Each structure stands twice: as C-alpha cells, then as structure tokens.
Amino acid sequence: MLKGIYFMGWQRDMWNYHPSLPMKNMQMIQDIEDIHGDMLIWSCLGSGAIGLPYLDREANDDTPPRMRLYGFMNDKEFCEECRKRGITVFSVLWKSQLWEFGAEFNEDETKLLSLNILRNASKNHKYVGMSELSTNRYPHLFKPMETYFPDGLKDYKGNTVKDFLKEFKAVSLEGRSILSAWLMAPEHDHKCYSPCCCKESYLSYLKKNVEMMIDAGTGGLHIDEYDTQKHVLNNAGCFCDECMDKFNVYIKKMQIRLPDDAGDIESFHYRKYLLKKGYTDEKLLPFNGNKRWEIPLFRDFVEMQIEYISVVVKEISQHAKQYAKEVRNEEFPVTANLFQCFPISWKSKKYLDLLAGEKTDIKLRQDAWYKYAFGWLNGKECCFVEDPNQYVRDMLEDIKNGIHDRLILFLLEPIAHGFHIAFPYGSWLQNQVKDAFWPDLRVLKKLGAWLDNNSSLFPKNPAADIAVIYDLPSAYENLWTEPSLNATATYNQVEEISLEGVEELGRQGAFSCDGDFDDFFRLIQHMSDKDIVYNVIYESPDEPLTVEKISGYKQVIIPDAFNMQESTVEILKSCQKTGVEVFTFGRIPQGLKPDKMYQTQEEDALIDMLHMQNMVIEVQSDGKYGVAVHQKDNGKVLHIVNYNYNEETHKIDTLPEVRVKLNYPCDELRIAEFPENNRAEAEIKDGEIVVRNAGIYTVIECIECYCTQATVPGGVFMPKA
C-alpha cells in the first residue's frame, strides 16, 4: 500500500523558501522508516530553478564537519540512503520558477556571506540567480555554465543564449514580465519569474536539469507546475517572438482562417496585430470573462498554449526515462503535479507513471471529490497533497494544541475511496503564515504501521449500482467559458483591476477565472451527503467510455454533459438497449434520449429518486458520517468515515450508533479502527450491521462463509468454535 510523504521538510516558524529545500539528515531517514513511508514527493534537488551550478552544489557539495555531527548530508547522499531502504525519492523539477535572490559578498566576491535572508553582512549587495549563474558572474563560487552546456545553450533559431533569465522569461502582450508571485515570501529581496514553457531553449534547460538529478541518484522525477502556460495566459502572456512563430505554425496546422485585416500568414505577427488594434494586457486578464473570446484569434492562441503543456510533459518524461535507462539501466518513474485534476490535464496523464496533484479547497468533508478523483485515476496509483487554506491552518493550530482528529480524518478519508493524500512532513503553507505543516510524527508513525497491518482492507474496488459520468469535453468548455460562481474557491478570487503604473504582472489577483463544472461536483457531493452509493466514471478522448465500463450498473447519471461527443452518446444508447437506465441532470447531450431528464432546479427530486433505488448498502447518516464499500474476493469491506465534528472541543465525537442495511450476504465481521477504540463494537442483526461507538475511522470486513458468528470483546467477530 503506497504511503507517500509530502517531504519538503521546511523549518517550523519560518517562511517556505522555494526552490532549494532544506538539507536532509539521518533523523529524517529514521522518521521515514518509522512512518512506513515508501515514496517522497517535492523532496530534493530543486535548485535548478536558481541555476544549474547551484543544483550541482546542492547535489554534490561536501558537508562541513559541524553539520556531519548532526547527520546532515548533500542531496546525492540523501537519495542513496533512501535507495538502500527501498524508499523512492522523487526530485522536483520546478517548471514555473526562475529565481533571483538578494545576496551579500565579501569585497572580491570569493565568499557568499548571505543569501535570501540578508543580514547587512557587507556593503557588496548583488544577486544570485538565473541571470548571474548563466553569465558566470561568480567564478570563485560556482562552476561556469559551459560545464553543463559545452557548446552553449541554443535558442529556437540556433543562436547561443547568453543571459538565461532574459531568454526564458515569459512576456505579456505589452512587454511586462510575469511573476510566479505565489511562491515568494513577504518582504524579501527576491523574485520568481515565470518562464515561457513553449521555448525550445527552456525545454533543453529542463532536460539538462533532469539529467543532473538522475546523475545524483534520484529515484524518480516529479514535474511541478505542469500547467505554467495557463498561469502565463491568465497574466496576458506569453507573446515572445518564439510563441508568435509557433502560433503561425499552429494556424497552418489547424487551417485557421486569419481575420480579413491580418494580412498574409507568412508575415503575420499576432502580438503586433493585437497592439495595432489597440488591445492591452488589461483586456486579456481573466476578469474580462468571455469578452476575451471576442478578441481575434485569442481562443485559438489559448488552445495553442495549452497544447504545449502536454508537449513539454511528454518531452521531459520520455527524456528522463531514456537517460535513466542509458546511464543506470533502470526503469525510471515520472509523475507531475496535475493540480486539481482539471480538464486540461487529460493529454498529460498518459506520459506519467503515477499521478500527483494538489487538493484545493480543503474542508471537513470532501468525499465526493475523492470519488471523482478515483474515477479520474482510471487504475493508476496517485500521491496528492493538500493546497493550504484556512482549514489547513486551523488543523495545524489543533495539532499544536495536541488535537489530531481533523488531521487523521484528512489523511484517512481519501483512502476510504481508493485515493491517497501524502502525509505532510514540513510541507507547504504557501507563505500564508510563517510556518510549515508539521504533524505530530507520533501520529503518522502509528498510522503508517496501522495501514501496513490492515492493507487487505483497502482493495480499491468500490461497489455501486449507480454510475455518474464525468464528461471531459463538457468540463473543458466549462473551464474556459463558464466562470465559477463560487467566490470562495481557492483559485477563483478574481477582481477587475487597473494596470496603470504596473511594471510586472502576477501580483494582481488574476491567477484564474475558471469554470469548475459546478453542476457535476455539486450533484455528487449532494449524493454523498445523502448516503447514495455511486461510482464516478471519467471519460475523455484518451479514456473513452465503453459499454463494458457501465454494463454492470443499473442507473447512469449524466450531469451537464452539454458538449458530449457523438461517439460517447452512442455508447450510452447501446447501454440503454440492455436495460441500463440513463438520467440526465442539467443540459442534455445532443442526440441522447434519456429515460428521465432533471433540470438543475430539480436536484432534490433527482436525489429522492435515487434514494428509492435498491443500493448495495443503505444508511441514514444525517450527514454525521460517510460510507464506502469495496468488493473483496470473499466478501465486501465497509468503511465508515466520521464527520461528527465538535466545534467547541475541535474533536470528532464518536457515533453512538450506525446502522447499515446490507443488500448482500454477510456471515462474519472483522473490525479495524484508527485511532484504536476499545469501546467500539458491532453485530449483524436482522440484515443490518449495527456499529456502536464508532470513532474517526472504522473498517468492517464482511465475510461470506455461511457460518454463525459470536461477539468477541473489542468488536471483533469470529465464527463460533
């Protein structure tokens, strides 16, 4: 059973300083073993975003004796120690980061006296970053760039690149730089610029970065910020000459007709064309909503930029695998931060061995999203992390006060639904506060051992008679043209702004203005809240719907699939002929004749109708708990997740009684709980499982063996002798 750790290791009560993560020591290795962790993500070897000479030192520098005394080591040694223990270390390739750090030097610049955290150590204040290291500014401290590119780094026209920062930076329509500002710590003398990820020179740089990671012994590659192009688009970029040339190629490939006033395609320059027509950066920002699509060719330009997301992921993944095979003769796993499983990720998934991302909008209950994400995985393993918000910060305050209930719920709820959220270990708080996310490691160590001891209770085979279809083409169109009305969504807080006097973009709140396919997600959470057992089936052009995928279900729900492809509609029609009932919610796919249609205002009626169906289990939780049921060879496994949160104590109160009506045979029960709860007990009575005093997380194995059962103290049920 995969037990990933979000292994940033940032210091308590300090800012989270990208991109170079804190040095590792042997106590950390011991912690990983004690937690039973087997995979580390966002863990090491990230400083190529400052410069390859810096990454070289991070990987290979000698460690001073004073630090050796406390078990510290360089990143290459850390990877080797993990490798000895069967722990896969995923080094992190920061795709959206070009850093410049304030620094202080002695007079002849043979010593670096401070970096990032400045202390008035000298009057010689300069910068260390992508520009300086690429131009060999500090020959006494860092190797020359020719060490890594003996023939020089070339741009897309074959010219040698001099200043990497100047070459890589994304530029807006009006020529502004764009910052990846969410990564920067407040009131620090540093900047993180956003690159243009369509540049061939930057792709060459990233590939060399990956080679150095593999040479340093990393066990796998984690591509962070895979969708940098989308961030840049939402900040009026990128309009560099290379993007303009690539857009011309795209126009030809897609046979897109130019506007009448655009001239000939051979001389067409999209940036000059828009500026001549009076367009500005302001008019490209997301607060303009669908007005942006009235800009000539802008939707086509967006599609070209988005296409390059998967192009870059493919190139990096394939290069990493090939290079690792050549130099280490090993298979090499690659993952990427696919963020919130947004619809733009579908083309990238196939190039990844393991799927990772960030769960945003963390809250007490989010089981519907985990059920969706399990369908999105489509059989692949995953290791996601939390995206910090107020709820995460409140959870951290509980931990500091010795209360761990919400942390335990947060880690176990996804596992109930076949998903996985990594255990935090000094992980990211986005510099929302001056701290890192550190749980009580004693809790993680107990949880890791408990999961190993009970791994058979997590078969990842959810049982249900109802399927809900996630239609990728509809979700994708919703993303661009139907901005969410949810003002509290983490990345949907966009306000109209003026750029007068603004020299750099990225700080203006124009991060995103996405549609979030609200009808789909609102419906499935409502179904979960009302104890309706269902599975989500994800379909996309790469993972098409088939008759086999839905033939075992009695009912199929199609929420708001207004852009569903004709081939998918035909599959649904074929299933209807076999007796599967198809219900629509919201807009109806063209060509489909559902058995019944429900408008968005009829959501309650749809829920009531589904309640009348004969489900695999039936419960009445009143919202205090959720359930999941998985199929095993010799029976089923029932997971009970307790949401009975006490606002006054900040603890999750036990459930006095849970009754689960079984519509399947069960002769024997075995129960496992975390945390351990000696008061819990369960029995089979009149076709129901009755559970008393259920704690935060309870798993009941229902075994069909046609024998009588007897209660054993502590809630374990065994056959009578």
C-alpha positions, 0 to 999 in steps of 0.5 A: 500500500503506497504511503507517500510523504509530502517531504519538503521538510521546511523549518517550523516558524519560518517562511517556505523558501522555494526552490532549494529545500532544506538539507536532509539528515539521518533523523529524517531517514529514521522518521521515514522508516518509522512512518512506513513511508515508501515514496517522497514527493517535492523532496530534493534537488530543486535548485535548478530553478536558481541555476544549474551550478547551484543544483550541482552544489546542492547535489554534490557539495561536501558537508562541513564537519559541524553539520556531519555531527548532526547527520546532515548530508548533500542531496546525492547522499540523501537519495542513496540512503533512501535507495538502500531502504527501498524508499523512492525519492522523487526530485522536483523539477520546478517548471514555473520558477526562475529565481533571483535572490538578494545576496551579500559578498565579501569585497572580491566576491570569493565568499557568499556571506548571505543569501535570501535572508540578508543580514547587512553582512557587507556593503557588496549587495548583488544577486544570485540567480538565473541571470548571474549563474548563466553569465558566470558572474561568480567564478570563485563560487560556482562552476561556469555554465559551459560545464553543463552546456559545452557548446552553449545553450541554443535558442529556437533559431540556433543562436547561443543564449547568453543571459538565461533569465532574459531568454526564458522569461515569459512576456505579456502582450505589452512587454511586462514580465510575469511573476510566479508571485505565489511562491515568494515570501513577504518582504524579501529581496527576491523574485520568481519569474515565470518562464515561457514553457513553449521555448525550445531553449527552456525545454533543453534547460529542463532536460539538462536539469533532469539529467543532473538529478538522475546523475545524483541518484534520484529515484524518480522525477516529479514535474511541478507546475505542469500547467505554467502556460495557463498561469502565463495566459491568465497574466496576458502572456506569453507573446515572445517572438518564439510563441508568435512563430509557433502560433503561425505554425499552429494556424497552418496546422489547424487551417485557421482562417486569419481575420480579413485585416491580418494580412498574409500568414507568412508575415503575420505577427499576432502580438503586433496585430493585437497592439495595432488594434489597440488591445492591452494586457488589461483586456486579456486578464481573466476578469474580462470573462468571455469578452476575451473570446471576442478578441481575434484569434485569442481562443485559438492562441489559448488552445495553442498554449495549452497544447504545449503543456502536454508537449513539454510533459511528454518531452521531459518524461520520455527524456528522463526515462531514456537517460535513466535507462542509458546511464543506470539501466533502470526503469525510471518513474515520472509523475507531475503535479496535475493540480486539481485534476482539471480538464486540461490535464487529460493529454498529460496523464498518459506520459506519467507513471503515477499521478500527483496533484494538489487538493484545493479547497480543503474542508471537513468533508470532501468525499465526493471529490475523492470519488471523482478523483478515483474515477479520474485515476482510471487504475493508476496509483496517485500521491496528492497533497493538500493546497493550504487554506484556512482549514489547513491552518486551523488543523495545524493550530489543533495539532499544536494544541495536541488535537489530531482528529481533523488531521487523521480524518484528512489523511484517512478519508481519501483512502476510504475511496481508493485515493491517497493524500501524502502525509505532510512532513514540513510541507507547504503553507504557501507563505500564508503564515510563517510556518510549515505543516508539521504533524505530530510524527507520533501520529503518522508513525502509528498510522503508517504501521496501522495501514501496513497491518490492515492493507487487505482492507483497502482493495480499491474496488468500490461497489455501486449500482449507480454510475455518474459520468464525468464528461471531459469535453463538457468540463473543458468548455466549462473551464474556459467559458463558464466562470465559477460562481463560487467566490470562495474557491481557492483559485477563483478570487478574481477582481477587475483591476487597473494596470496603470503604473504596473511594471510586472504582472502576477501580483494582481489577483488574476491567477484564474477565472475558471469554470469548475463544472459546478453542476457535476461536483455539486450533484455528487457531493449532494449524493454523498451527503445523502448516503447514495452509493455511486461510482464516478466514471471519467471519460475523455478522448484518451479514456473513452467510455465503453459499454463494458465500463457501465454494463454492470450498473443499473442507473447512469447519471449524466450531469451537464454533459452539454458538449458530449461527443457523438461517439460517447452518446452512442455508447450510452444508447447501446447501454440503454438497449440492455436495460441500463437506465440513463438520467440526465441532470442539467443540459442534455447531450445532443442526440441522447434520449434519456429515460428521465431528464432533471433540470438543475432546479430539480436536484432534490427530486433527482436525489429522492429518486435515487434514494428509492433505488435498491443500493448495495448498502443503505444508511441514514447518516444525517450527514454525521458520517460517510460510507464506502464499500469495496468488493473483496474476493470473499466478501465486501469491506465497509468503511465508515468515515466520521464527520461528527465534528465538535466545534467547541472541543475541535474533536470528532465525537464518536457515533453512538450508533450506525446502522447499515442495511446490507443488500448482500450476504454477510456471515462474519465481521472483522473490525479495524479502527484508527485511532484504536477504540476499545469501546467500539463494537458491532453485530449483524442483526436482522440484515443490518450491521449495527456499529456502536461507538464508532470513532474517526475511522472504522473498517468492517470486513464482511465475510461470506462463509455461511457460518454463525458468528459470536461477539468477541470483546473489542468488536471483533467477530469470529465464527463460533468454535 
